[in-house]
Amino acid sequence: MKATRAYLDHNATSPVRPEVSAAVVRALELPGNPSSVHAEGRAARAMLEAAREQVAGLVGATAANVVFTSGGTEAANAVLSGALRRTGLPAPTRLLIGATEHPCVAAGHRFPSEAVEVLPVEPSGLIDLAAMEAQLSALGDEAVLISVHAANNETGVVQPLAEIVALARRHGRALVHSDAVQAAGKIALDLGALGLDALTISGHKFGAPKGVGALALADGAGLDAAFVRGGGQEGRRRCGTENLPGLVGMGRAAEIAGTTLASEAARLGRLRDRIETAVRARAPEAVVFGDGAPRLPNTLCFAVPGLEAATALMALDLAGVAVSSGSACASGKVARSPVLAAMGVSPALAAGALRVSLGWNTVESDGVRFLEAFERAVSSLYKRQGRAA
C-alpha cells in the first residue's frame, strides 16, 4: 500500500528497496566471517565478492579495485588524505576542488590550507573550464589532485567530467577524483571511459541501507597507505570486518539500479519536468537553480522570491510532503547554501531554496500532492504581499 505521505527527498536518502531488504536478511542469516577459511566463512566471502562485482558493474570499475567503506564520506576522505597514487606520477602536493563540492570533500581533505585552491563555477553551477585551465597552467609542473563531483546534491547539476579529466591529462601531473554519490544509480557512470583515477559512492542514495559505500580505483591507481588500519580486509586498504548485510544490500541495489537506469531516468525526468512546469505556472517569478545546465533527471531545486524555505518546509511537512532545503548534512538546520553562494545566488533568494528529489518509489500522485501543498504556500505568500492568488 502506498504511504499516505509523499517522500520527495531521495537525494538525502532513498528508501531501501524491498528486494534489497530481502538480500540483507539472507546475509544476516549467514554465521560466517568473510575472512574465515571454513565453509561458513567461504559462503560469507562469496556473498561479499558477488556484491563487489555488482557495485563495480554500476560504476564501470574492476571488482578488484573496489574498496568497501562505511559510506561516501569515508571513501572521499580516503582519497583526499593524500594517499592516492598513480603509477608513473608523483604524489600530489596541491588539491583543486570545485566550489560547489559536498562537505565530505570541501572539509574532508588533509591537505594544508595553503595547498588548496577552489575551482570556480559559472552561474549555472558548472565548473568554469577556462578558469580551471588557467589555474592548472599557473601550477606548472606541480603534482595535483583534482576533486569534482559528478552531480551536485542540491541542484542536480551534472559536471562535464570527461572534459575536466582531459584538462588534467594535458597538465600531465594530475590525478582526478569524483564524488559520485549523487550520480550513482541516477545517470550512467563509467570510471574507465571517463578516465577518472577514483570515484566514490554511497549505497543509501540508490536504495541500499545506510552506512555502506565504496571507493573505486582505476587500473594503475591505488592508495599508498591503509585508511583504516588493523587487519587485512579490503586488500589491506580498509581494515576491519566488513558490514556484510549492508554490502550485500548495496550490491543488490546496484544491480537493480544498473538494469533500470535508462527507464527510470526517463520516467523520473518526465515527472520532474511536469512538476517544474507547474511550479513556474503557479509562481512565474520562481528561479530554478542550474536551469540550462545538464541536471540529474530526478532533481529540482528552486526558490520563489519572498517564500522562506523554513516556512515552506514546515507547511509542506504538515501537508504530508517531505522535501528539503538542500543538503541533508547540516544537522537538520536550514542555513544559507554554500553551493548557491558559489553560483552567485543572492542570500535573500538562496534563503528560499527548496529541493524536490524523486526516486524509485515516486509516483504521479506524489507530485500532485506536492503541487497542491506548494500552491497553498504560494497563495499564502501572495496574500501577505497583497497580491492576487
N, C-alpha and C positions, 0 to 999 in steps of 0.2 A: 504494500500500500504506500502511495506517495505521502511523504511527510507533509504536515499542514503548513510548515514554514518553507520559504524559498531560500535555499542556501546558494548565494552567488558570491562566494569568497574562496574560490578554488585556488587562486594564486597564493593564498595564505596556507591552506591545507585542503587537499581534495579528499573526500570521504573514501574510506577503504572499500574497494570493490568486493562483492560477495565471493567471487572466485578466489580472490586474494585471501580473504578470511579463511576459506576452506583450506588453502595451501598452508597458511600459518598453523592451523590446528593440526594438520598432518605432521608438520615439522615439530610441533610441541610434543607430539606423542613419541618421538624418537628419543631413546635414552642416551645415545652415544655422544661423545665429544668428537668434533671433526678431526681433531689431532690424534685421536687414539687409533691403534692399529687393529683392534679386534673387529669383529663383524659389525657390531653396533656403531663403532666409530667410523668404519668404512661406509656404512649406509648414510651417516650424517655427512661425511665428506662428499659423497656422491650428490646429495641434495645441494650442498653448498656450491659445488663446481657447476652443477646444472644452472643454478641461479646466476653464477658468474658469466656463463655463456649467454644467458638471456639478457643480462644487463649490457654485456659487450655488444650484442646484436642491436640494441636500441640506439647506441651511440657510434657504431662503426669502428669499434676497437677490437683488439686481440684479447681474448679472455685472460691470457696470462698477464696482460698489462692492466687488468682491472684490480684495484685495491679497495676492499670494502672498508667503510668508515661508519661513524655514528650519524653522519649527515653531511649536507653541503658545506656547512661552516668548517667542520673539522677537515674535510677534504681540501677546501680552499686554503685554510691555514697551513696545511702540509706543503702545498705548492709554494705559498708565499713566505715560507720560513727561510727561504734562501737555499733550500736543498735540491731544487730542480736542476737537473743537468741534462745535457745532450752531447753525445759522442762528437768530439771534434770542436766543441765550443767551450770557451772559458766560463767560469762561474759568474753569474750576473752580479754586478755591483750597483746597478741602478734599477729602480722599479718605475714603470709608467702605468698608471691606472686611469680608467675612464672616469670622467667627472660624475657619472650617474651610477657608479657601482654600488652594490649592496654592502652593508657594513662588514660582512664577513671578509670582504676584500679591502675596503677603504680603511677599516680599523683592525683587520686580521693579519696584516703582514708583520714581518720582523726586520724590515729594512730601517736604517736610521732616517730620521725625517729629512735630513739634507740630501738623501739619496733618492727621494721620491718626487716624481713630477706627475701632475694631473693632466690628462688629455682632455681638452675642452670639447664640448658638444655644440652642435648647431641648435637653433631654437626648436627644431623637430625632435631633438634628443639623439640624433645620430652623431657618431664621432666625427669631428672635423678632420677629415683625412689630410687636407693641406697643412693644417697646423701640426698634425702628428708627424708628417714627413719632415717638416722644418725642425721639430724637436729632435727627431732621430738624427738628422743631418748635423745638428749642433753638438750632439754627443760624440761625434767622430767614431773612434774605434772602441768606445766603452761598451762593455758587455751589459745587455739589458734584458730584463724580464718585463713583458707587457701583459697586462691583465685587463681584458674587456669582456663583459658578459655577452652571452648570446642574445638574450632578450631581457628587457627591463621588467622587474617585478611590479612596478607601479603603473607605467604607461603601456607596457607591452611592446615597446619599440624594439625591433629586431636589428641588431648591428650587422654591418657588412663584413663578417669575419674573414671571408676569403680575401677581400681587398686589404684588410688590416694585416693578415699574415703575409701577403705579397710585399707590403711595405717593409715589414720586419725582415723578410728574407733579403730584400735589397740592402738593408742595413748590414746584414751579414753576421752580426754577433748578437742576435736577439732570439729569445725564447718567447712563446706566446701561450698563455693560459686563458681559458674562457670559463667563467662561472655560467654553466648551462642549466642551472637549477630550474629556472622558469621555462626554458625551451624544451627540455626533455619530455617527450610524450605529447607535445603540442605541435611541434614542427620537426621536419627531418633534420637529423644531426649525423654527421659522418666525420669522425676525428681525422681519419686518413685523408679523405677528399678535401677537407678544409685546410689541411696542413698544420693543424694545431699540435703543440707539444703535449698539452694536457688539458683536460676538461673535467669539471666536477658537477655532480648531480645529487639530488636528494629525493628519496623514494616517496615521501608523503605529498609531493606535488603532483604525482600521477597515479594515485590510488593505492599506494603501499602504506604500511604502518609508519608512524613517526619514529624517528631515531635510527634510520638507516640511510646510507648514502654510498657514494663511490667516487674514487679518483681513477680516471682512465688516462693512461700514458701512451704516447706514440711509440712505435718501434724506434729504438735508438735513444729514447728519453728515459730518465729514471730519477730516483732520489738517492743522494749520496749518504743519507742517514735515515734511520727509522724515525718516524714522527711520534710513535708511541713505542716505548722500549719495554723489554722484559719478557720476551718469548720469541718463538719462531713463526708465529702466524703471519698470514698475508705476505709470504716471501720475505719475512723479517723486516717488513716496511711498516706494518701497523700491528703491533703485538697485542696479545690478549685474546681470549676465547671469543670467537665470532658470535654475533647475535643471530643464530641460525634461523629461528622462526621469522624474524623480521626480514632477513636477507632472502629467504625463500619467498616470502611475500613480495619483496621488491622484484625478484626475478619474474614471478608470475605477472605482476603489474606491468613490467617492462615488455613482456611477451605480448600481453593484450594491447598495450599502447602502440606497439610496433605494428601489429596486424590491423589495427583500426585507425591508424594515423590519418590517412588521406580522407576517409569518410567522415571521421569526427571533426577534422579541421574544417571541412566543407559545411557540415551541419552547424557547428558552433559559430562559424563565420557568418552564416546566413542569419542566425538568431541574434548575434551581436549587432550586425548591421541594422536589423529591424529595430532593435532597442535604441541604437544610436539615432536612427532616423526619427523615431518617436520622441526622443529627448529633445532633439533640435526643433521639432514641430511644436512641442509644448513650451519650450524655452529657447526662442530663436537666438538669444544672446549667449547661450551655452558655448563654452570653449572646450573642444576635445583635444587633449594633450597627445602629441605625437601624430596629429592629423597630417596626412600627406607622406608620412614615413611608413615603411613596412611595419606591421604590428602583428602580434600574436592574434590568431583568429578568435580567441576566447576573451579578450581583454578590452574593456572600455574604461578610460579614465577621463573625467570631465569635471567642469565646475560651472556653476551658474553664478554670476556676479551677485553678491548680496546674500547668497544662501550659504550659511556656515556649515561646514562638514559635521561638527559636533552635534548641532541641532538636527540636521538631516539624518544622521546615523541613528540617533535616538528615535526619531519619528519612524524611520524605516523598520527599525528593530521591533518597535511596538506594533507595527503593522505586519509583523511576521516575515520580514525580509532581512537577510544578513548580507551586507556588503561591507566595504572597507573604505578608509580614507587614504590608504596607501599601503606601505609595508606593515606586516604583522610583527615585525621585530623591534617594536618600540615600546614594549611593556604596556600595551593597551592604551597608550597615550595618543591623542590627536595633536600632532605638532607639525610645524612647517616642514615640508618635504625638501631635503637636500637635492633630490632629483629634479624637482620642478624649479628650484632656485638655480641650479646649473643650466637649466633650459631658458633662464631669463624670465620666468613667470613672476609676476608681482606678488608680494606677500599677501595682499588682500585677496587676490584671485586664488592663490595656492591654498588659502585657508578654507576654501570651499571644495577642494578636490575630493571626488568620490570615485571609487574603483569598483566596477562590476566585473567579476571574473567567473566565467562559466566552466562547466566540466562535464564529466561522463554521465552524471545523473541529472543534468539540467534539462528541463523540458519547456515547451512553449508556455505553459501556464505559469512557470516561474517568472518568465519575462513579463507576462501580463500583470502578475501581482506586483512586481517591482514598479512598473509604469503607473499603476493605479496609486501606489503609495507615493511615488515621486510627484505625480500630478497634484496630490493633496498638499505636499510640502511646498511646491512652487506656488500653488494658489494661495497658501497662507502667506508666503513671502510677498506676493503681489498685493494682497490686501493690506499688509503693513505699509507697503510703499504707496498705497492709494491708487494702484493700477487695476485695470480690468483683468479679471481672472480668465 
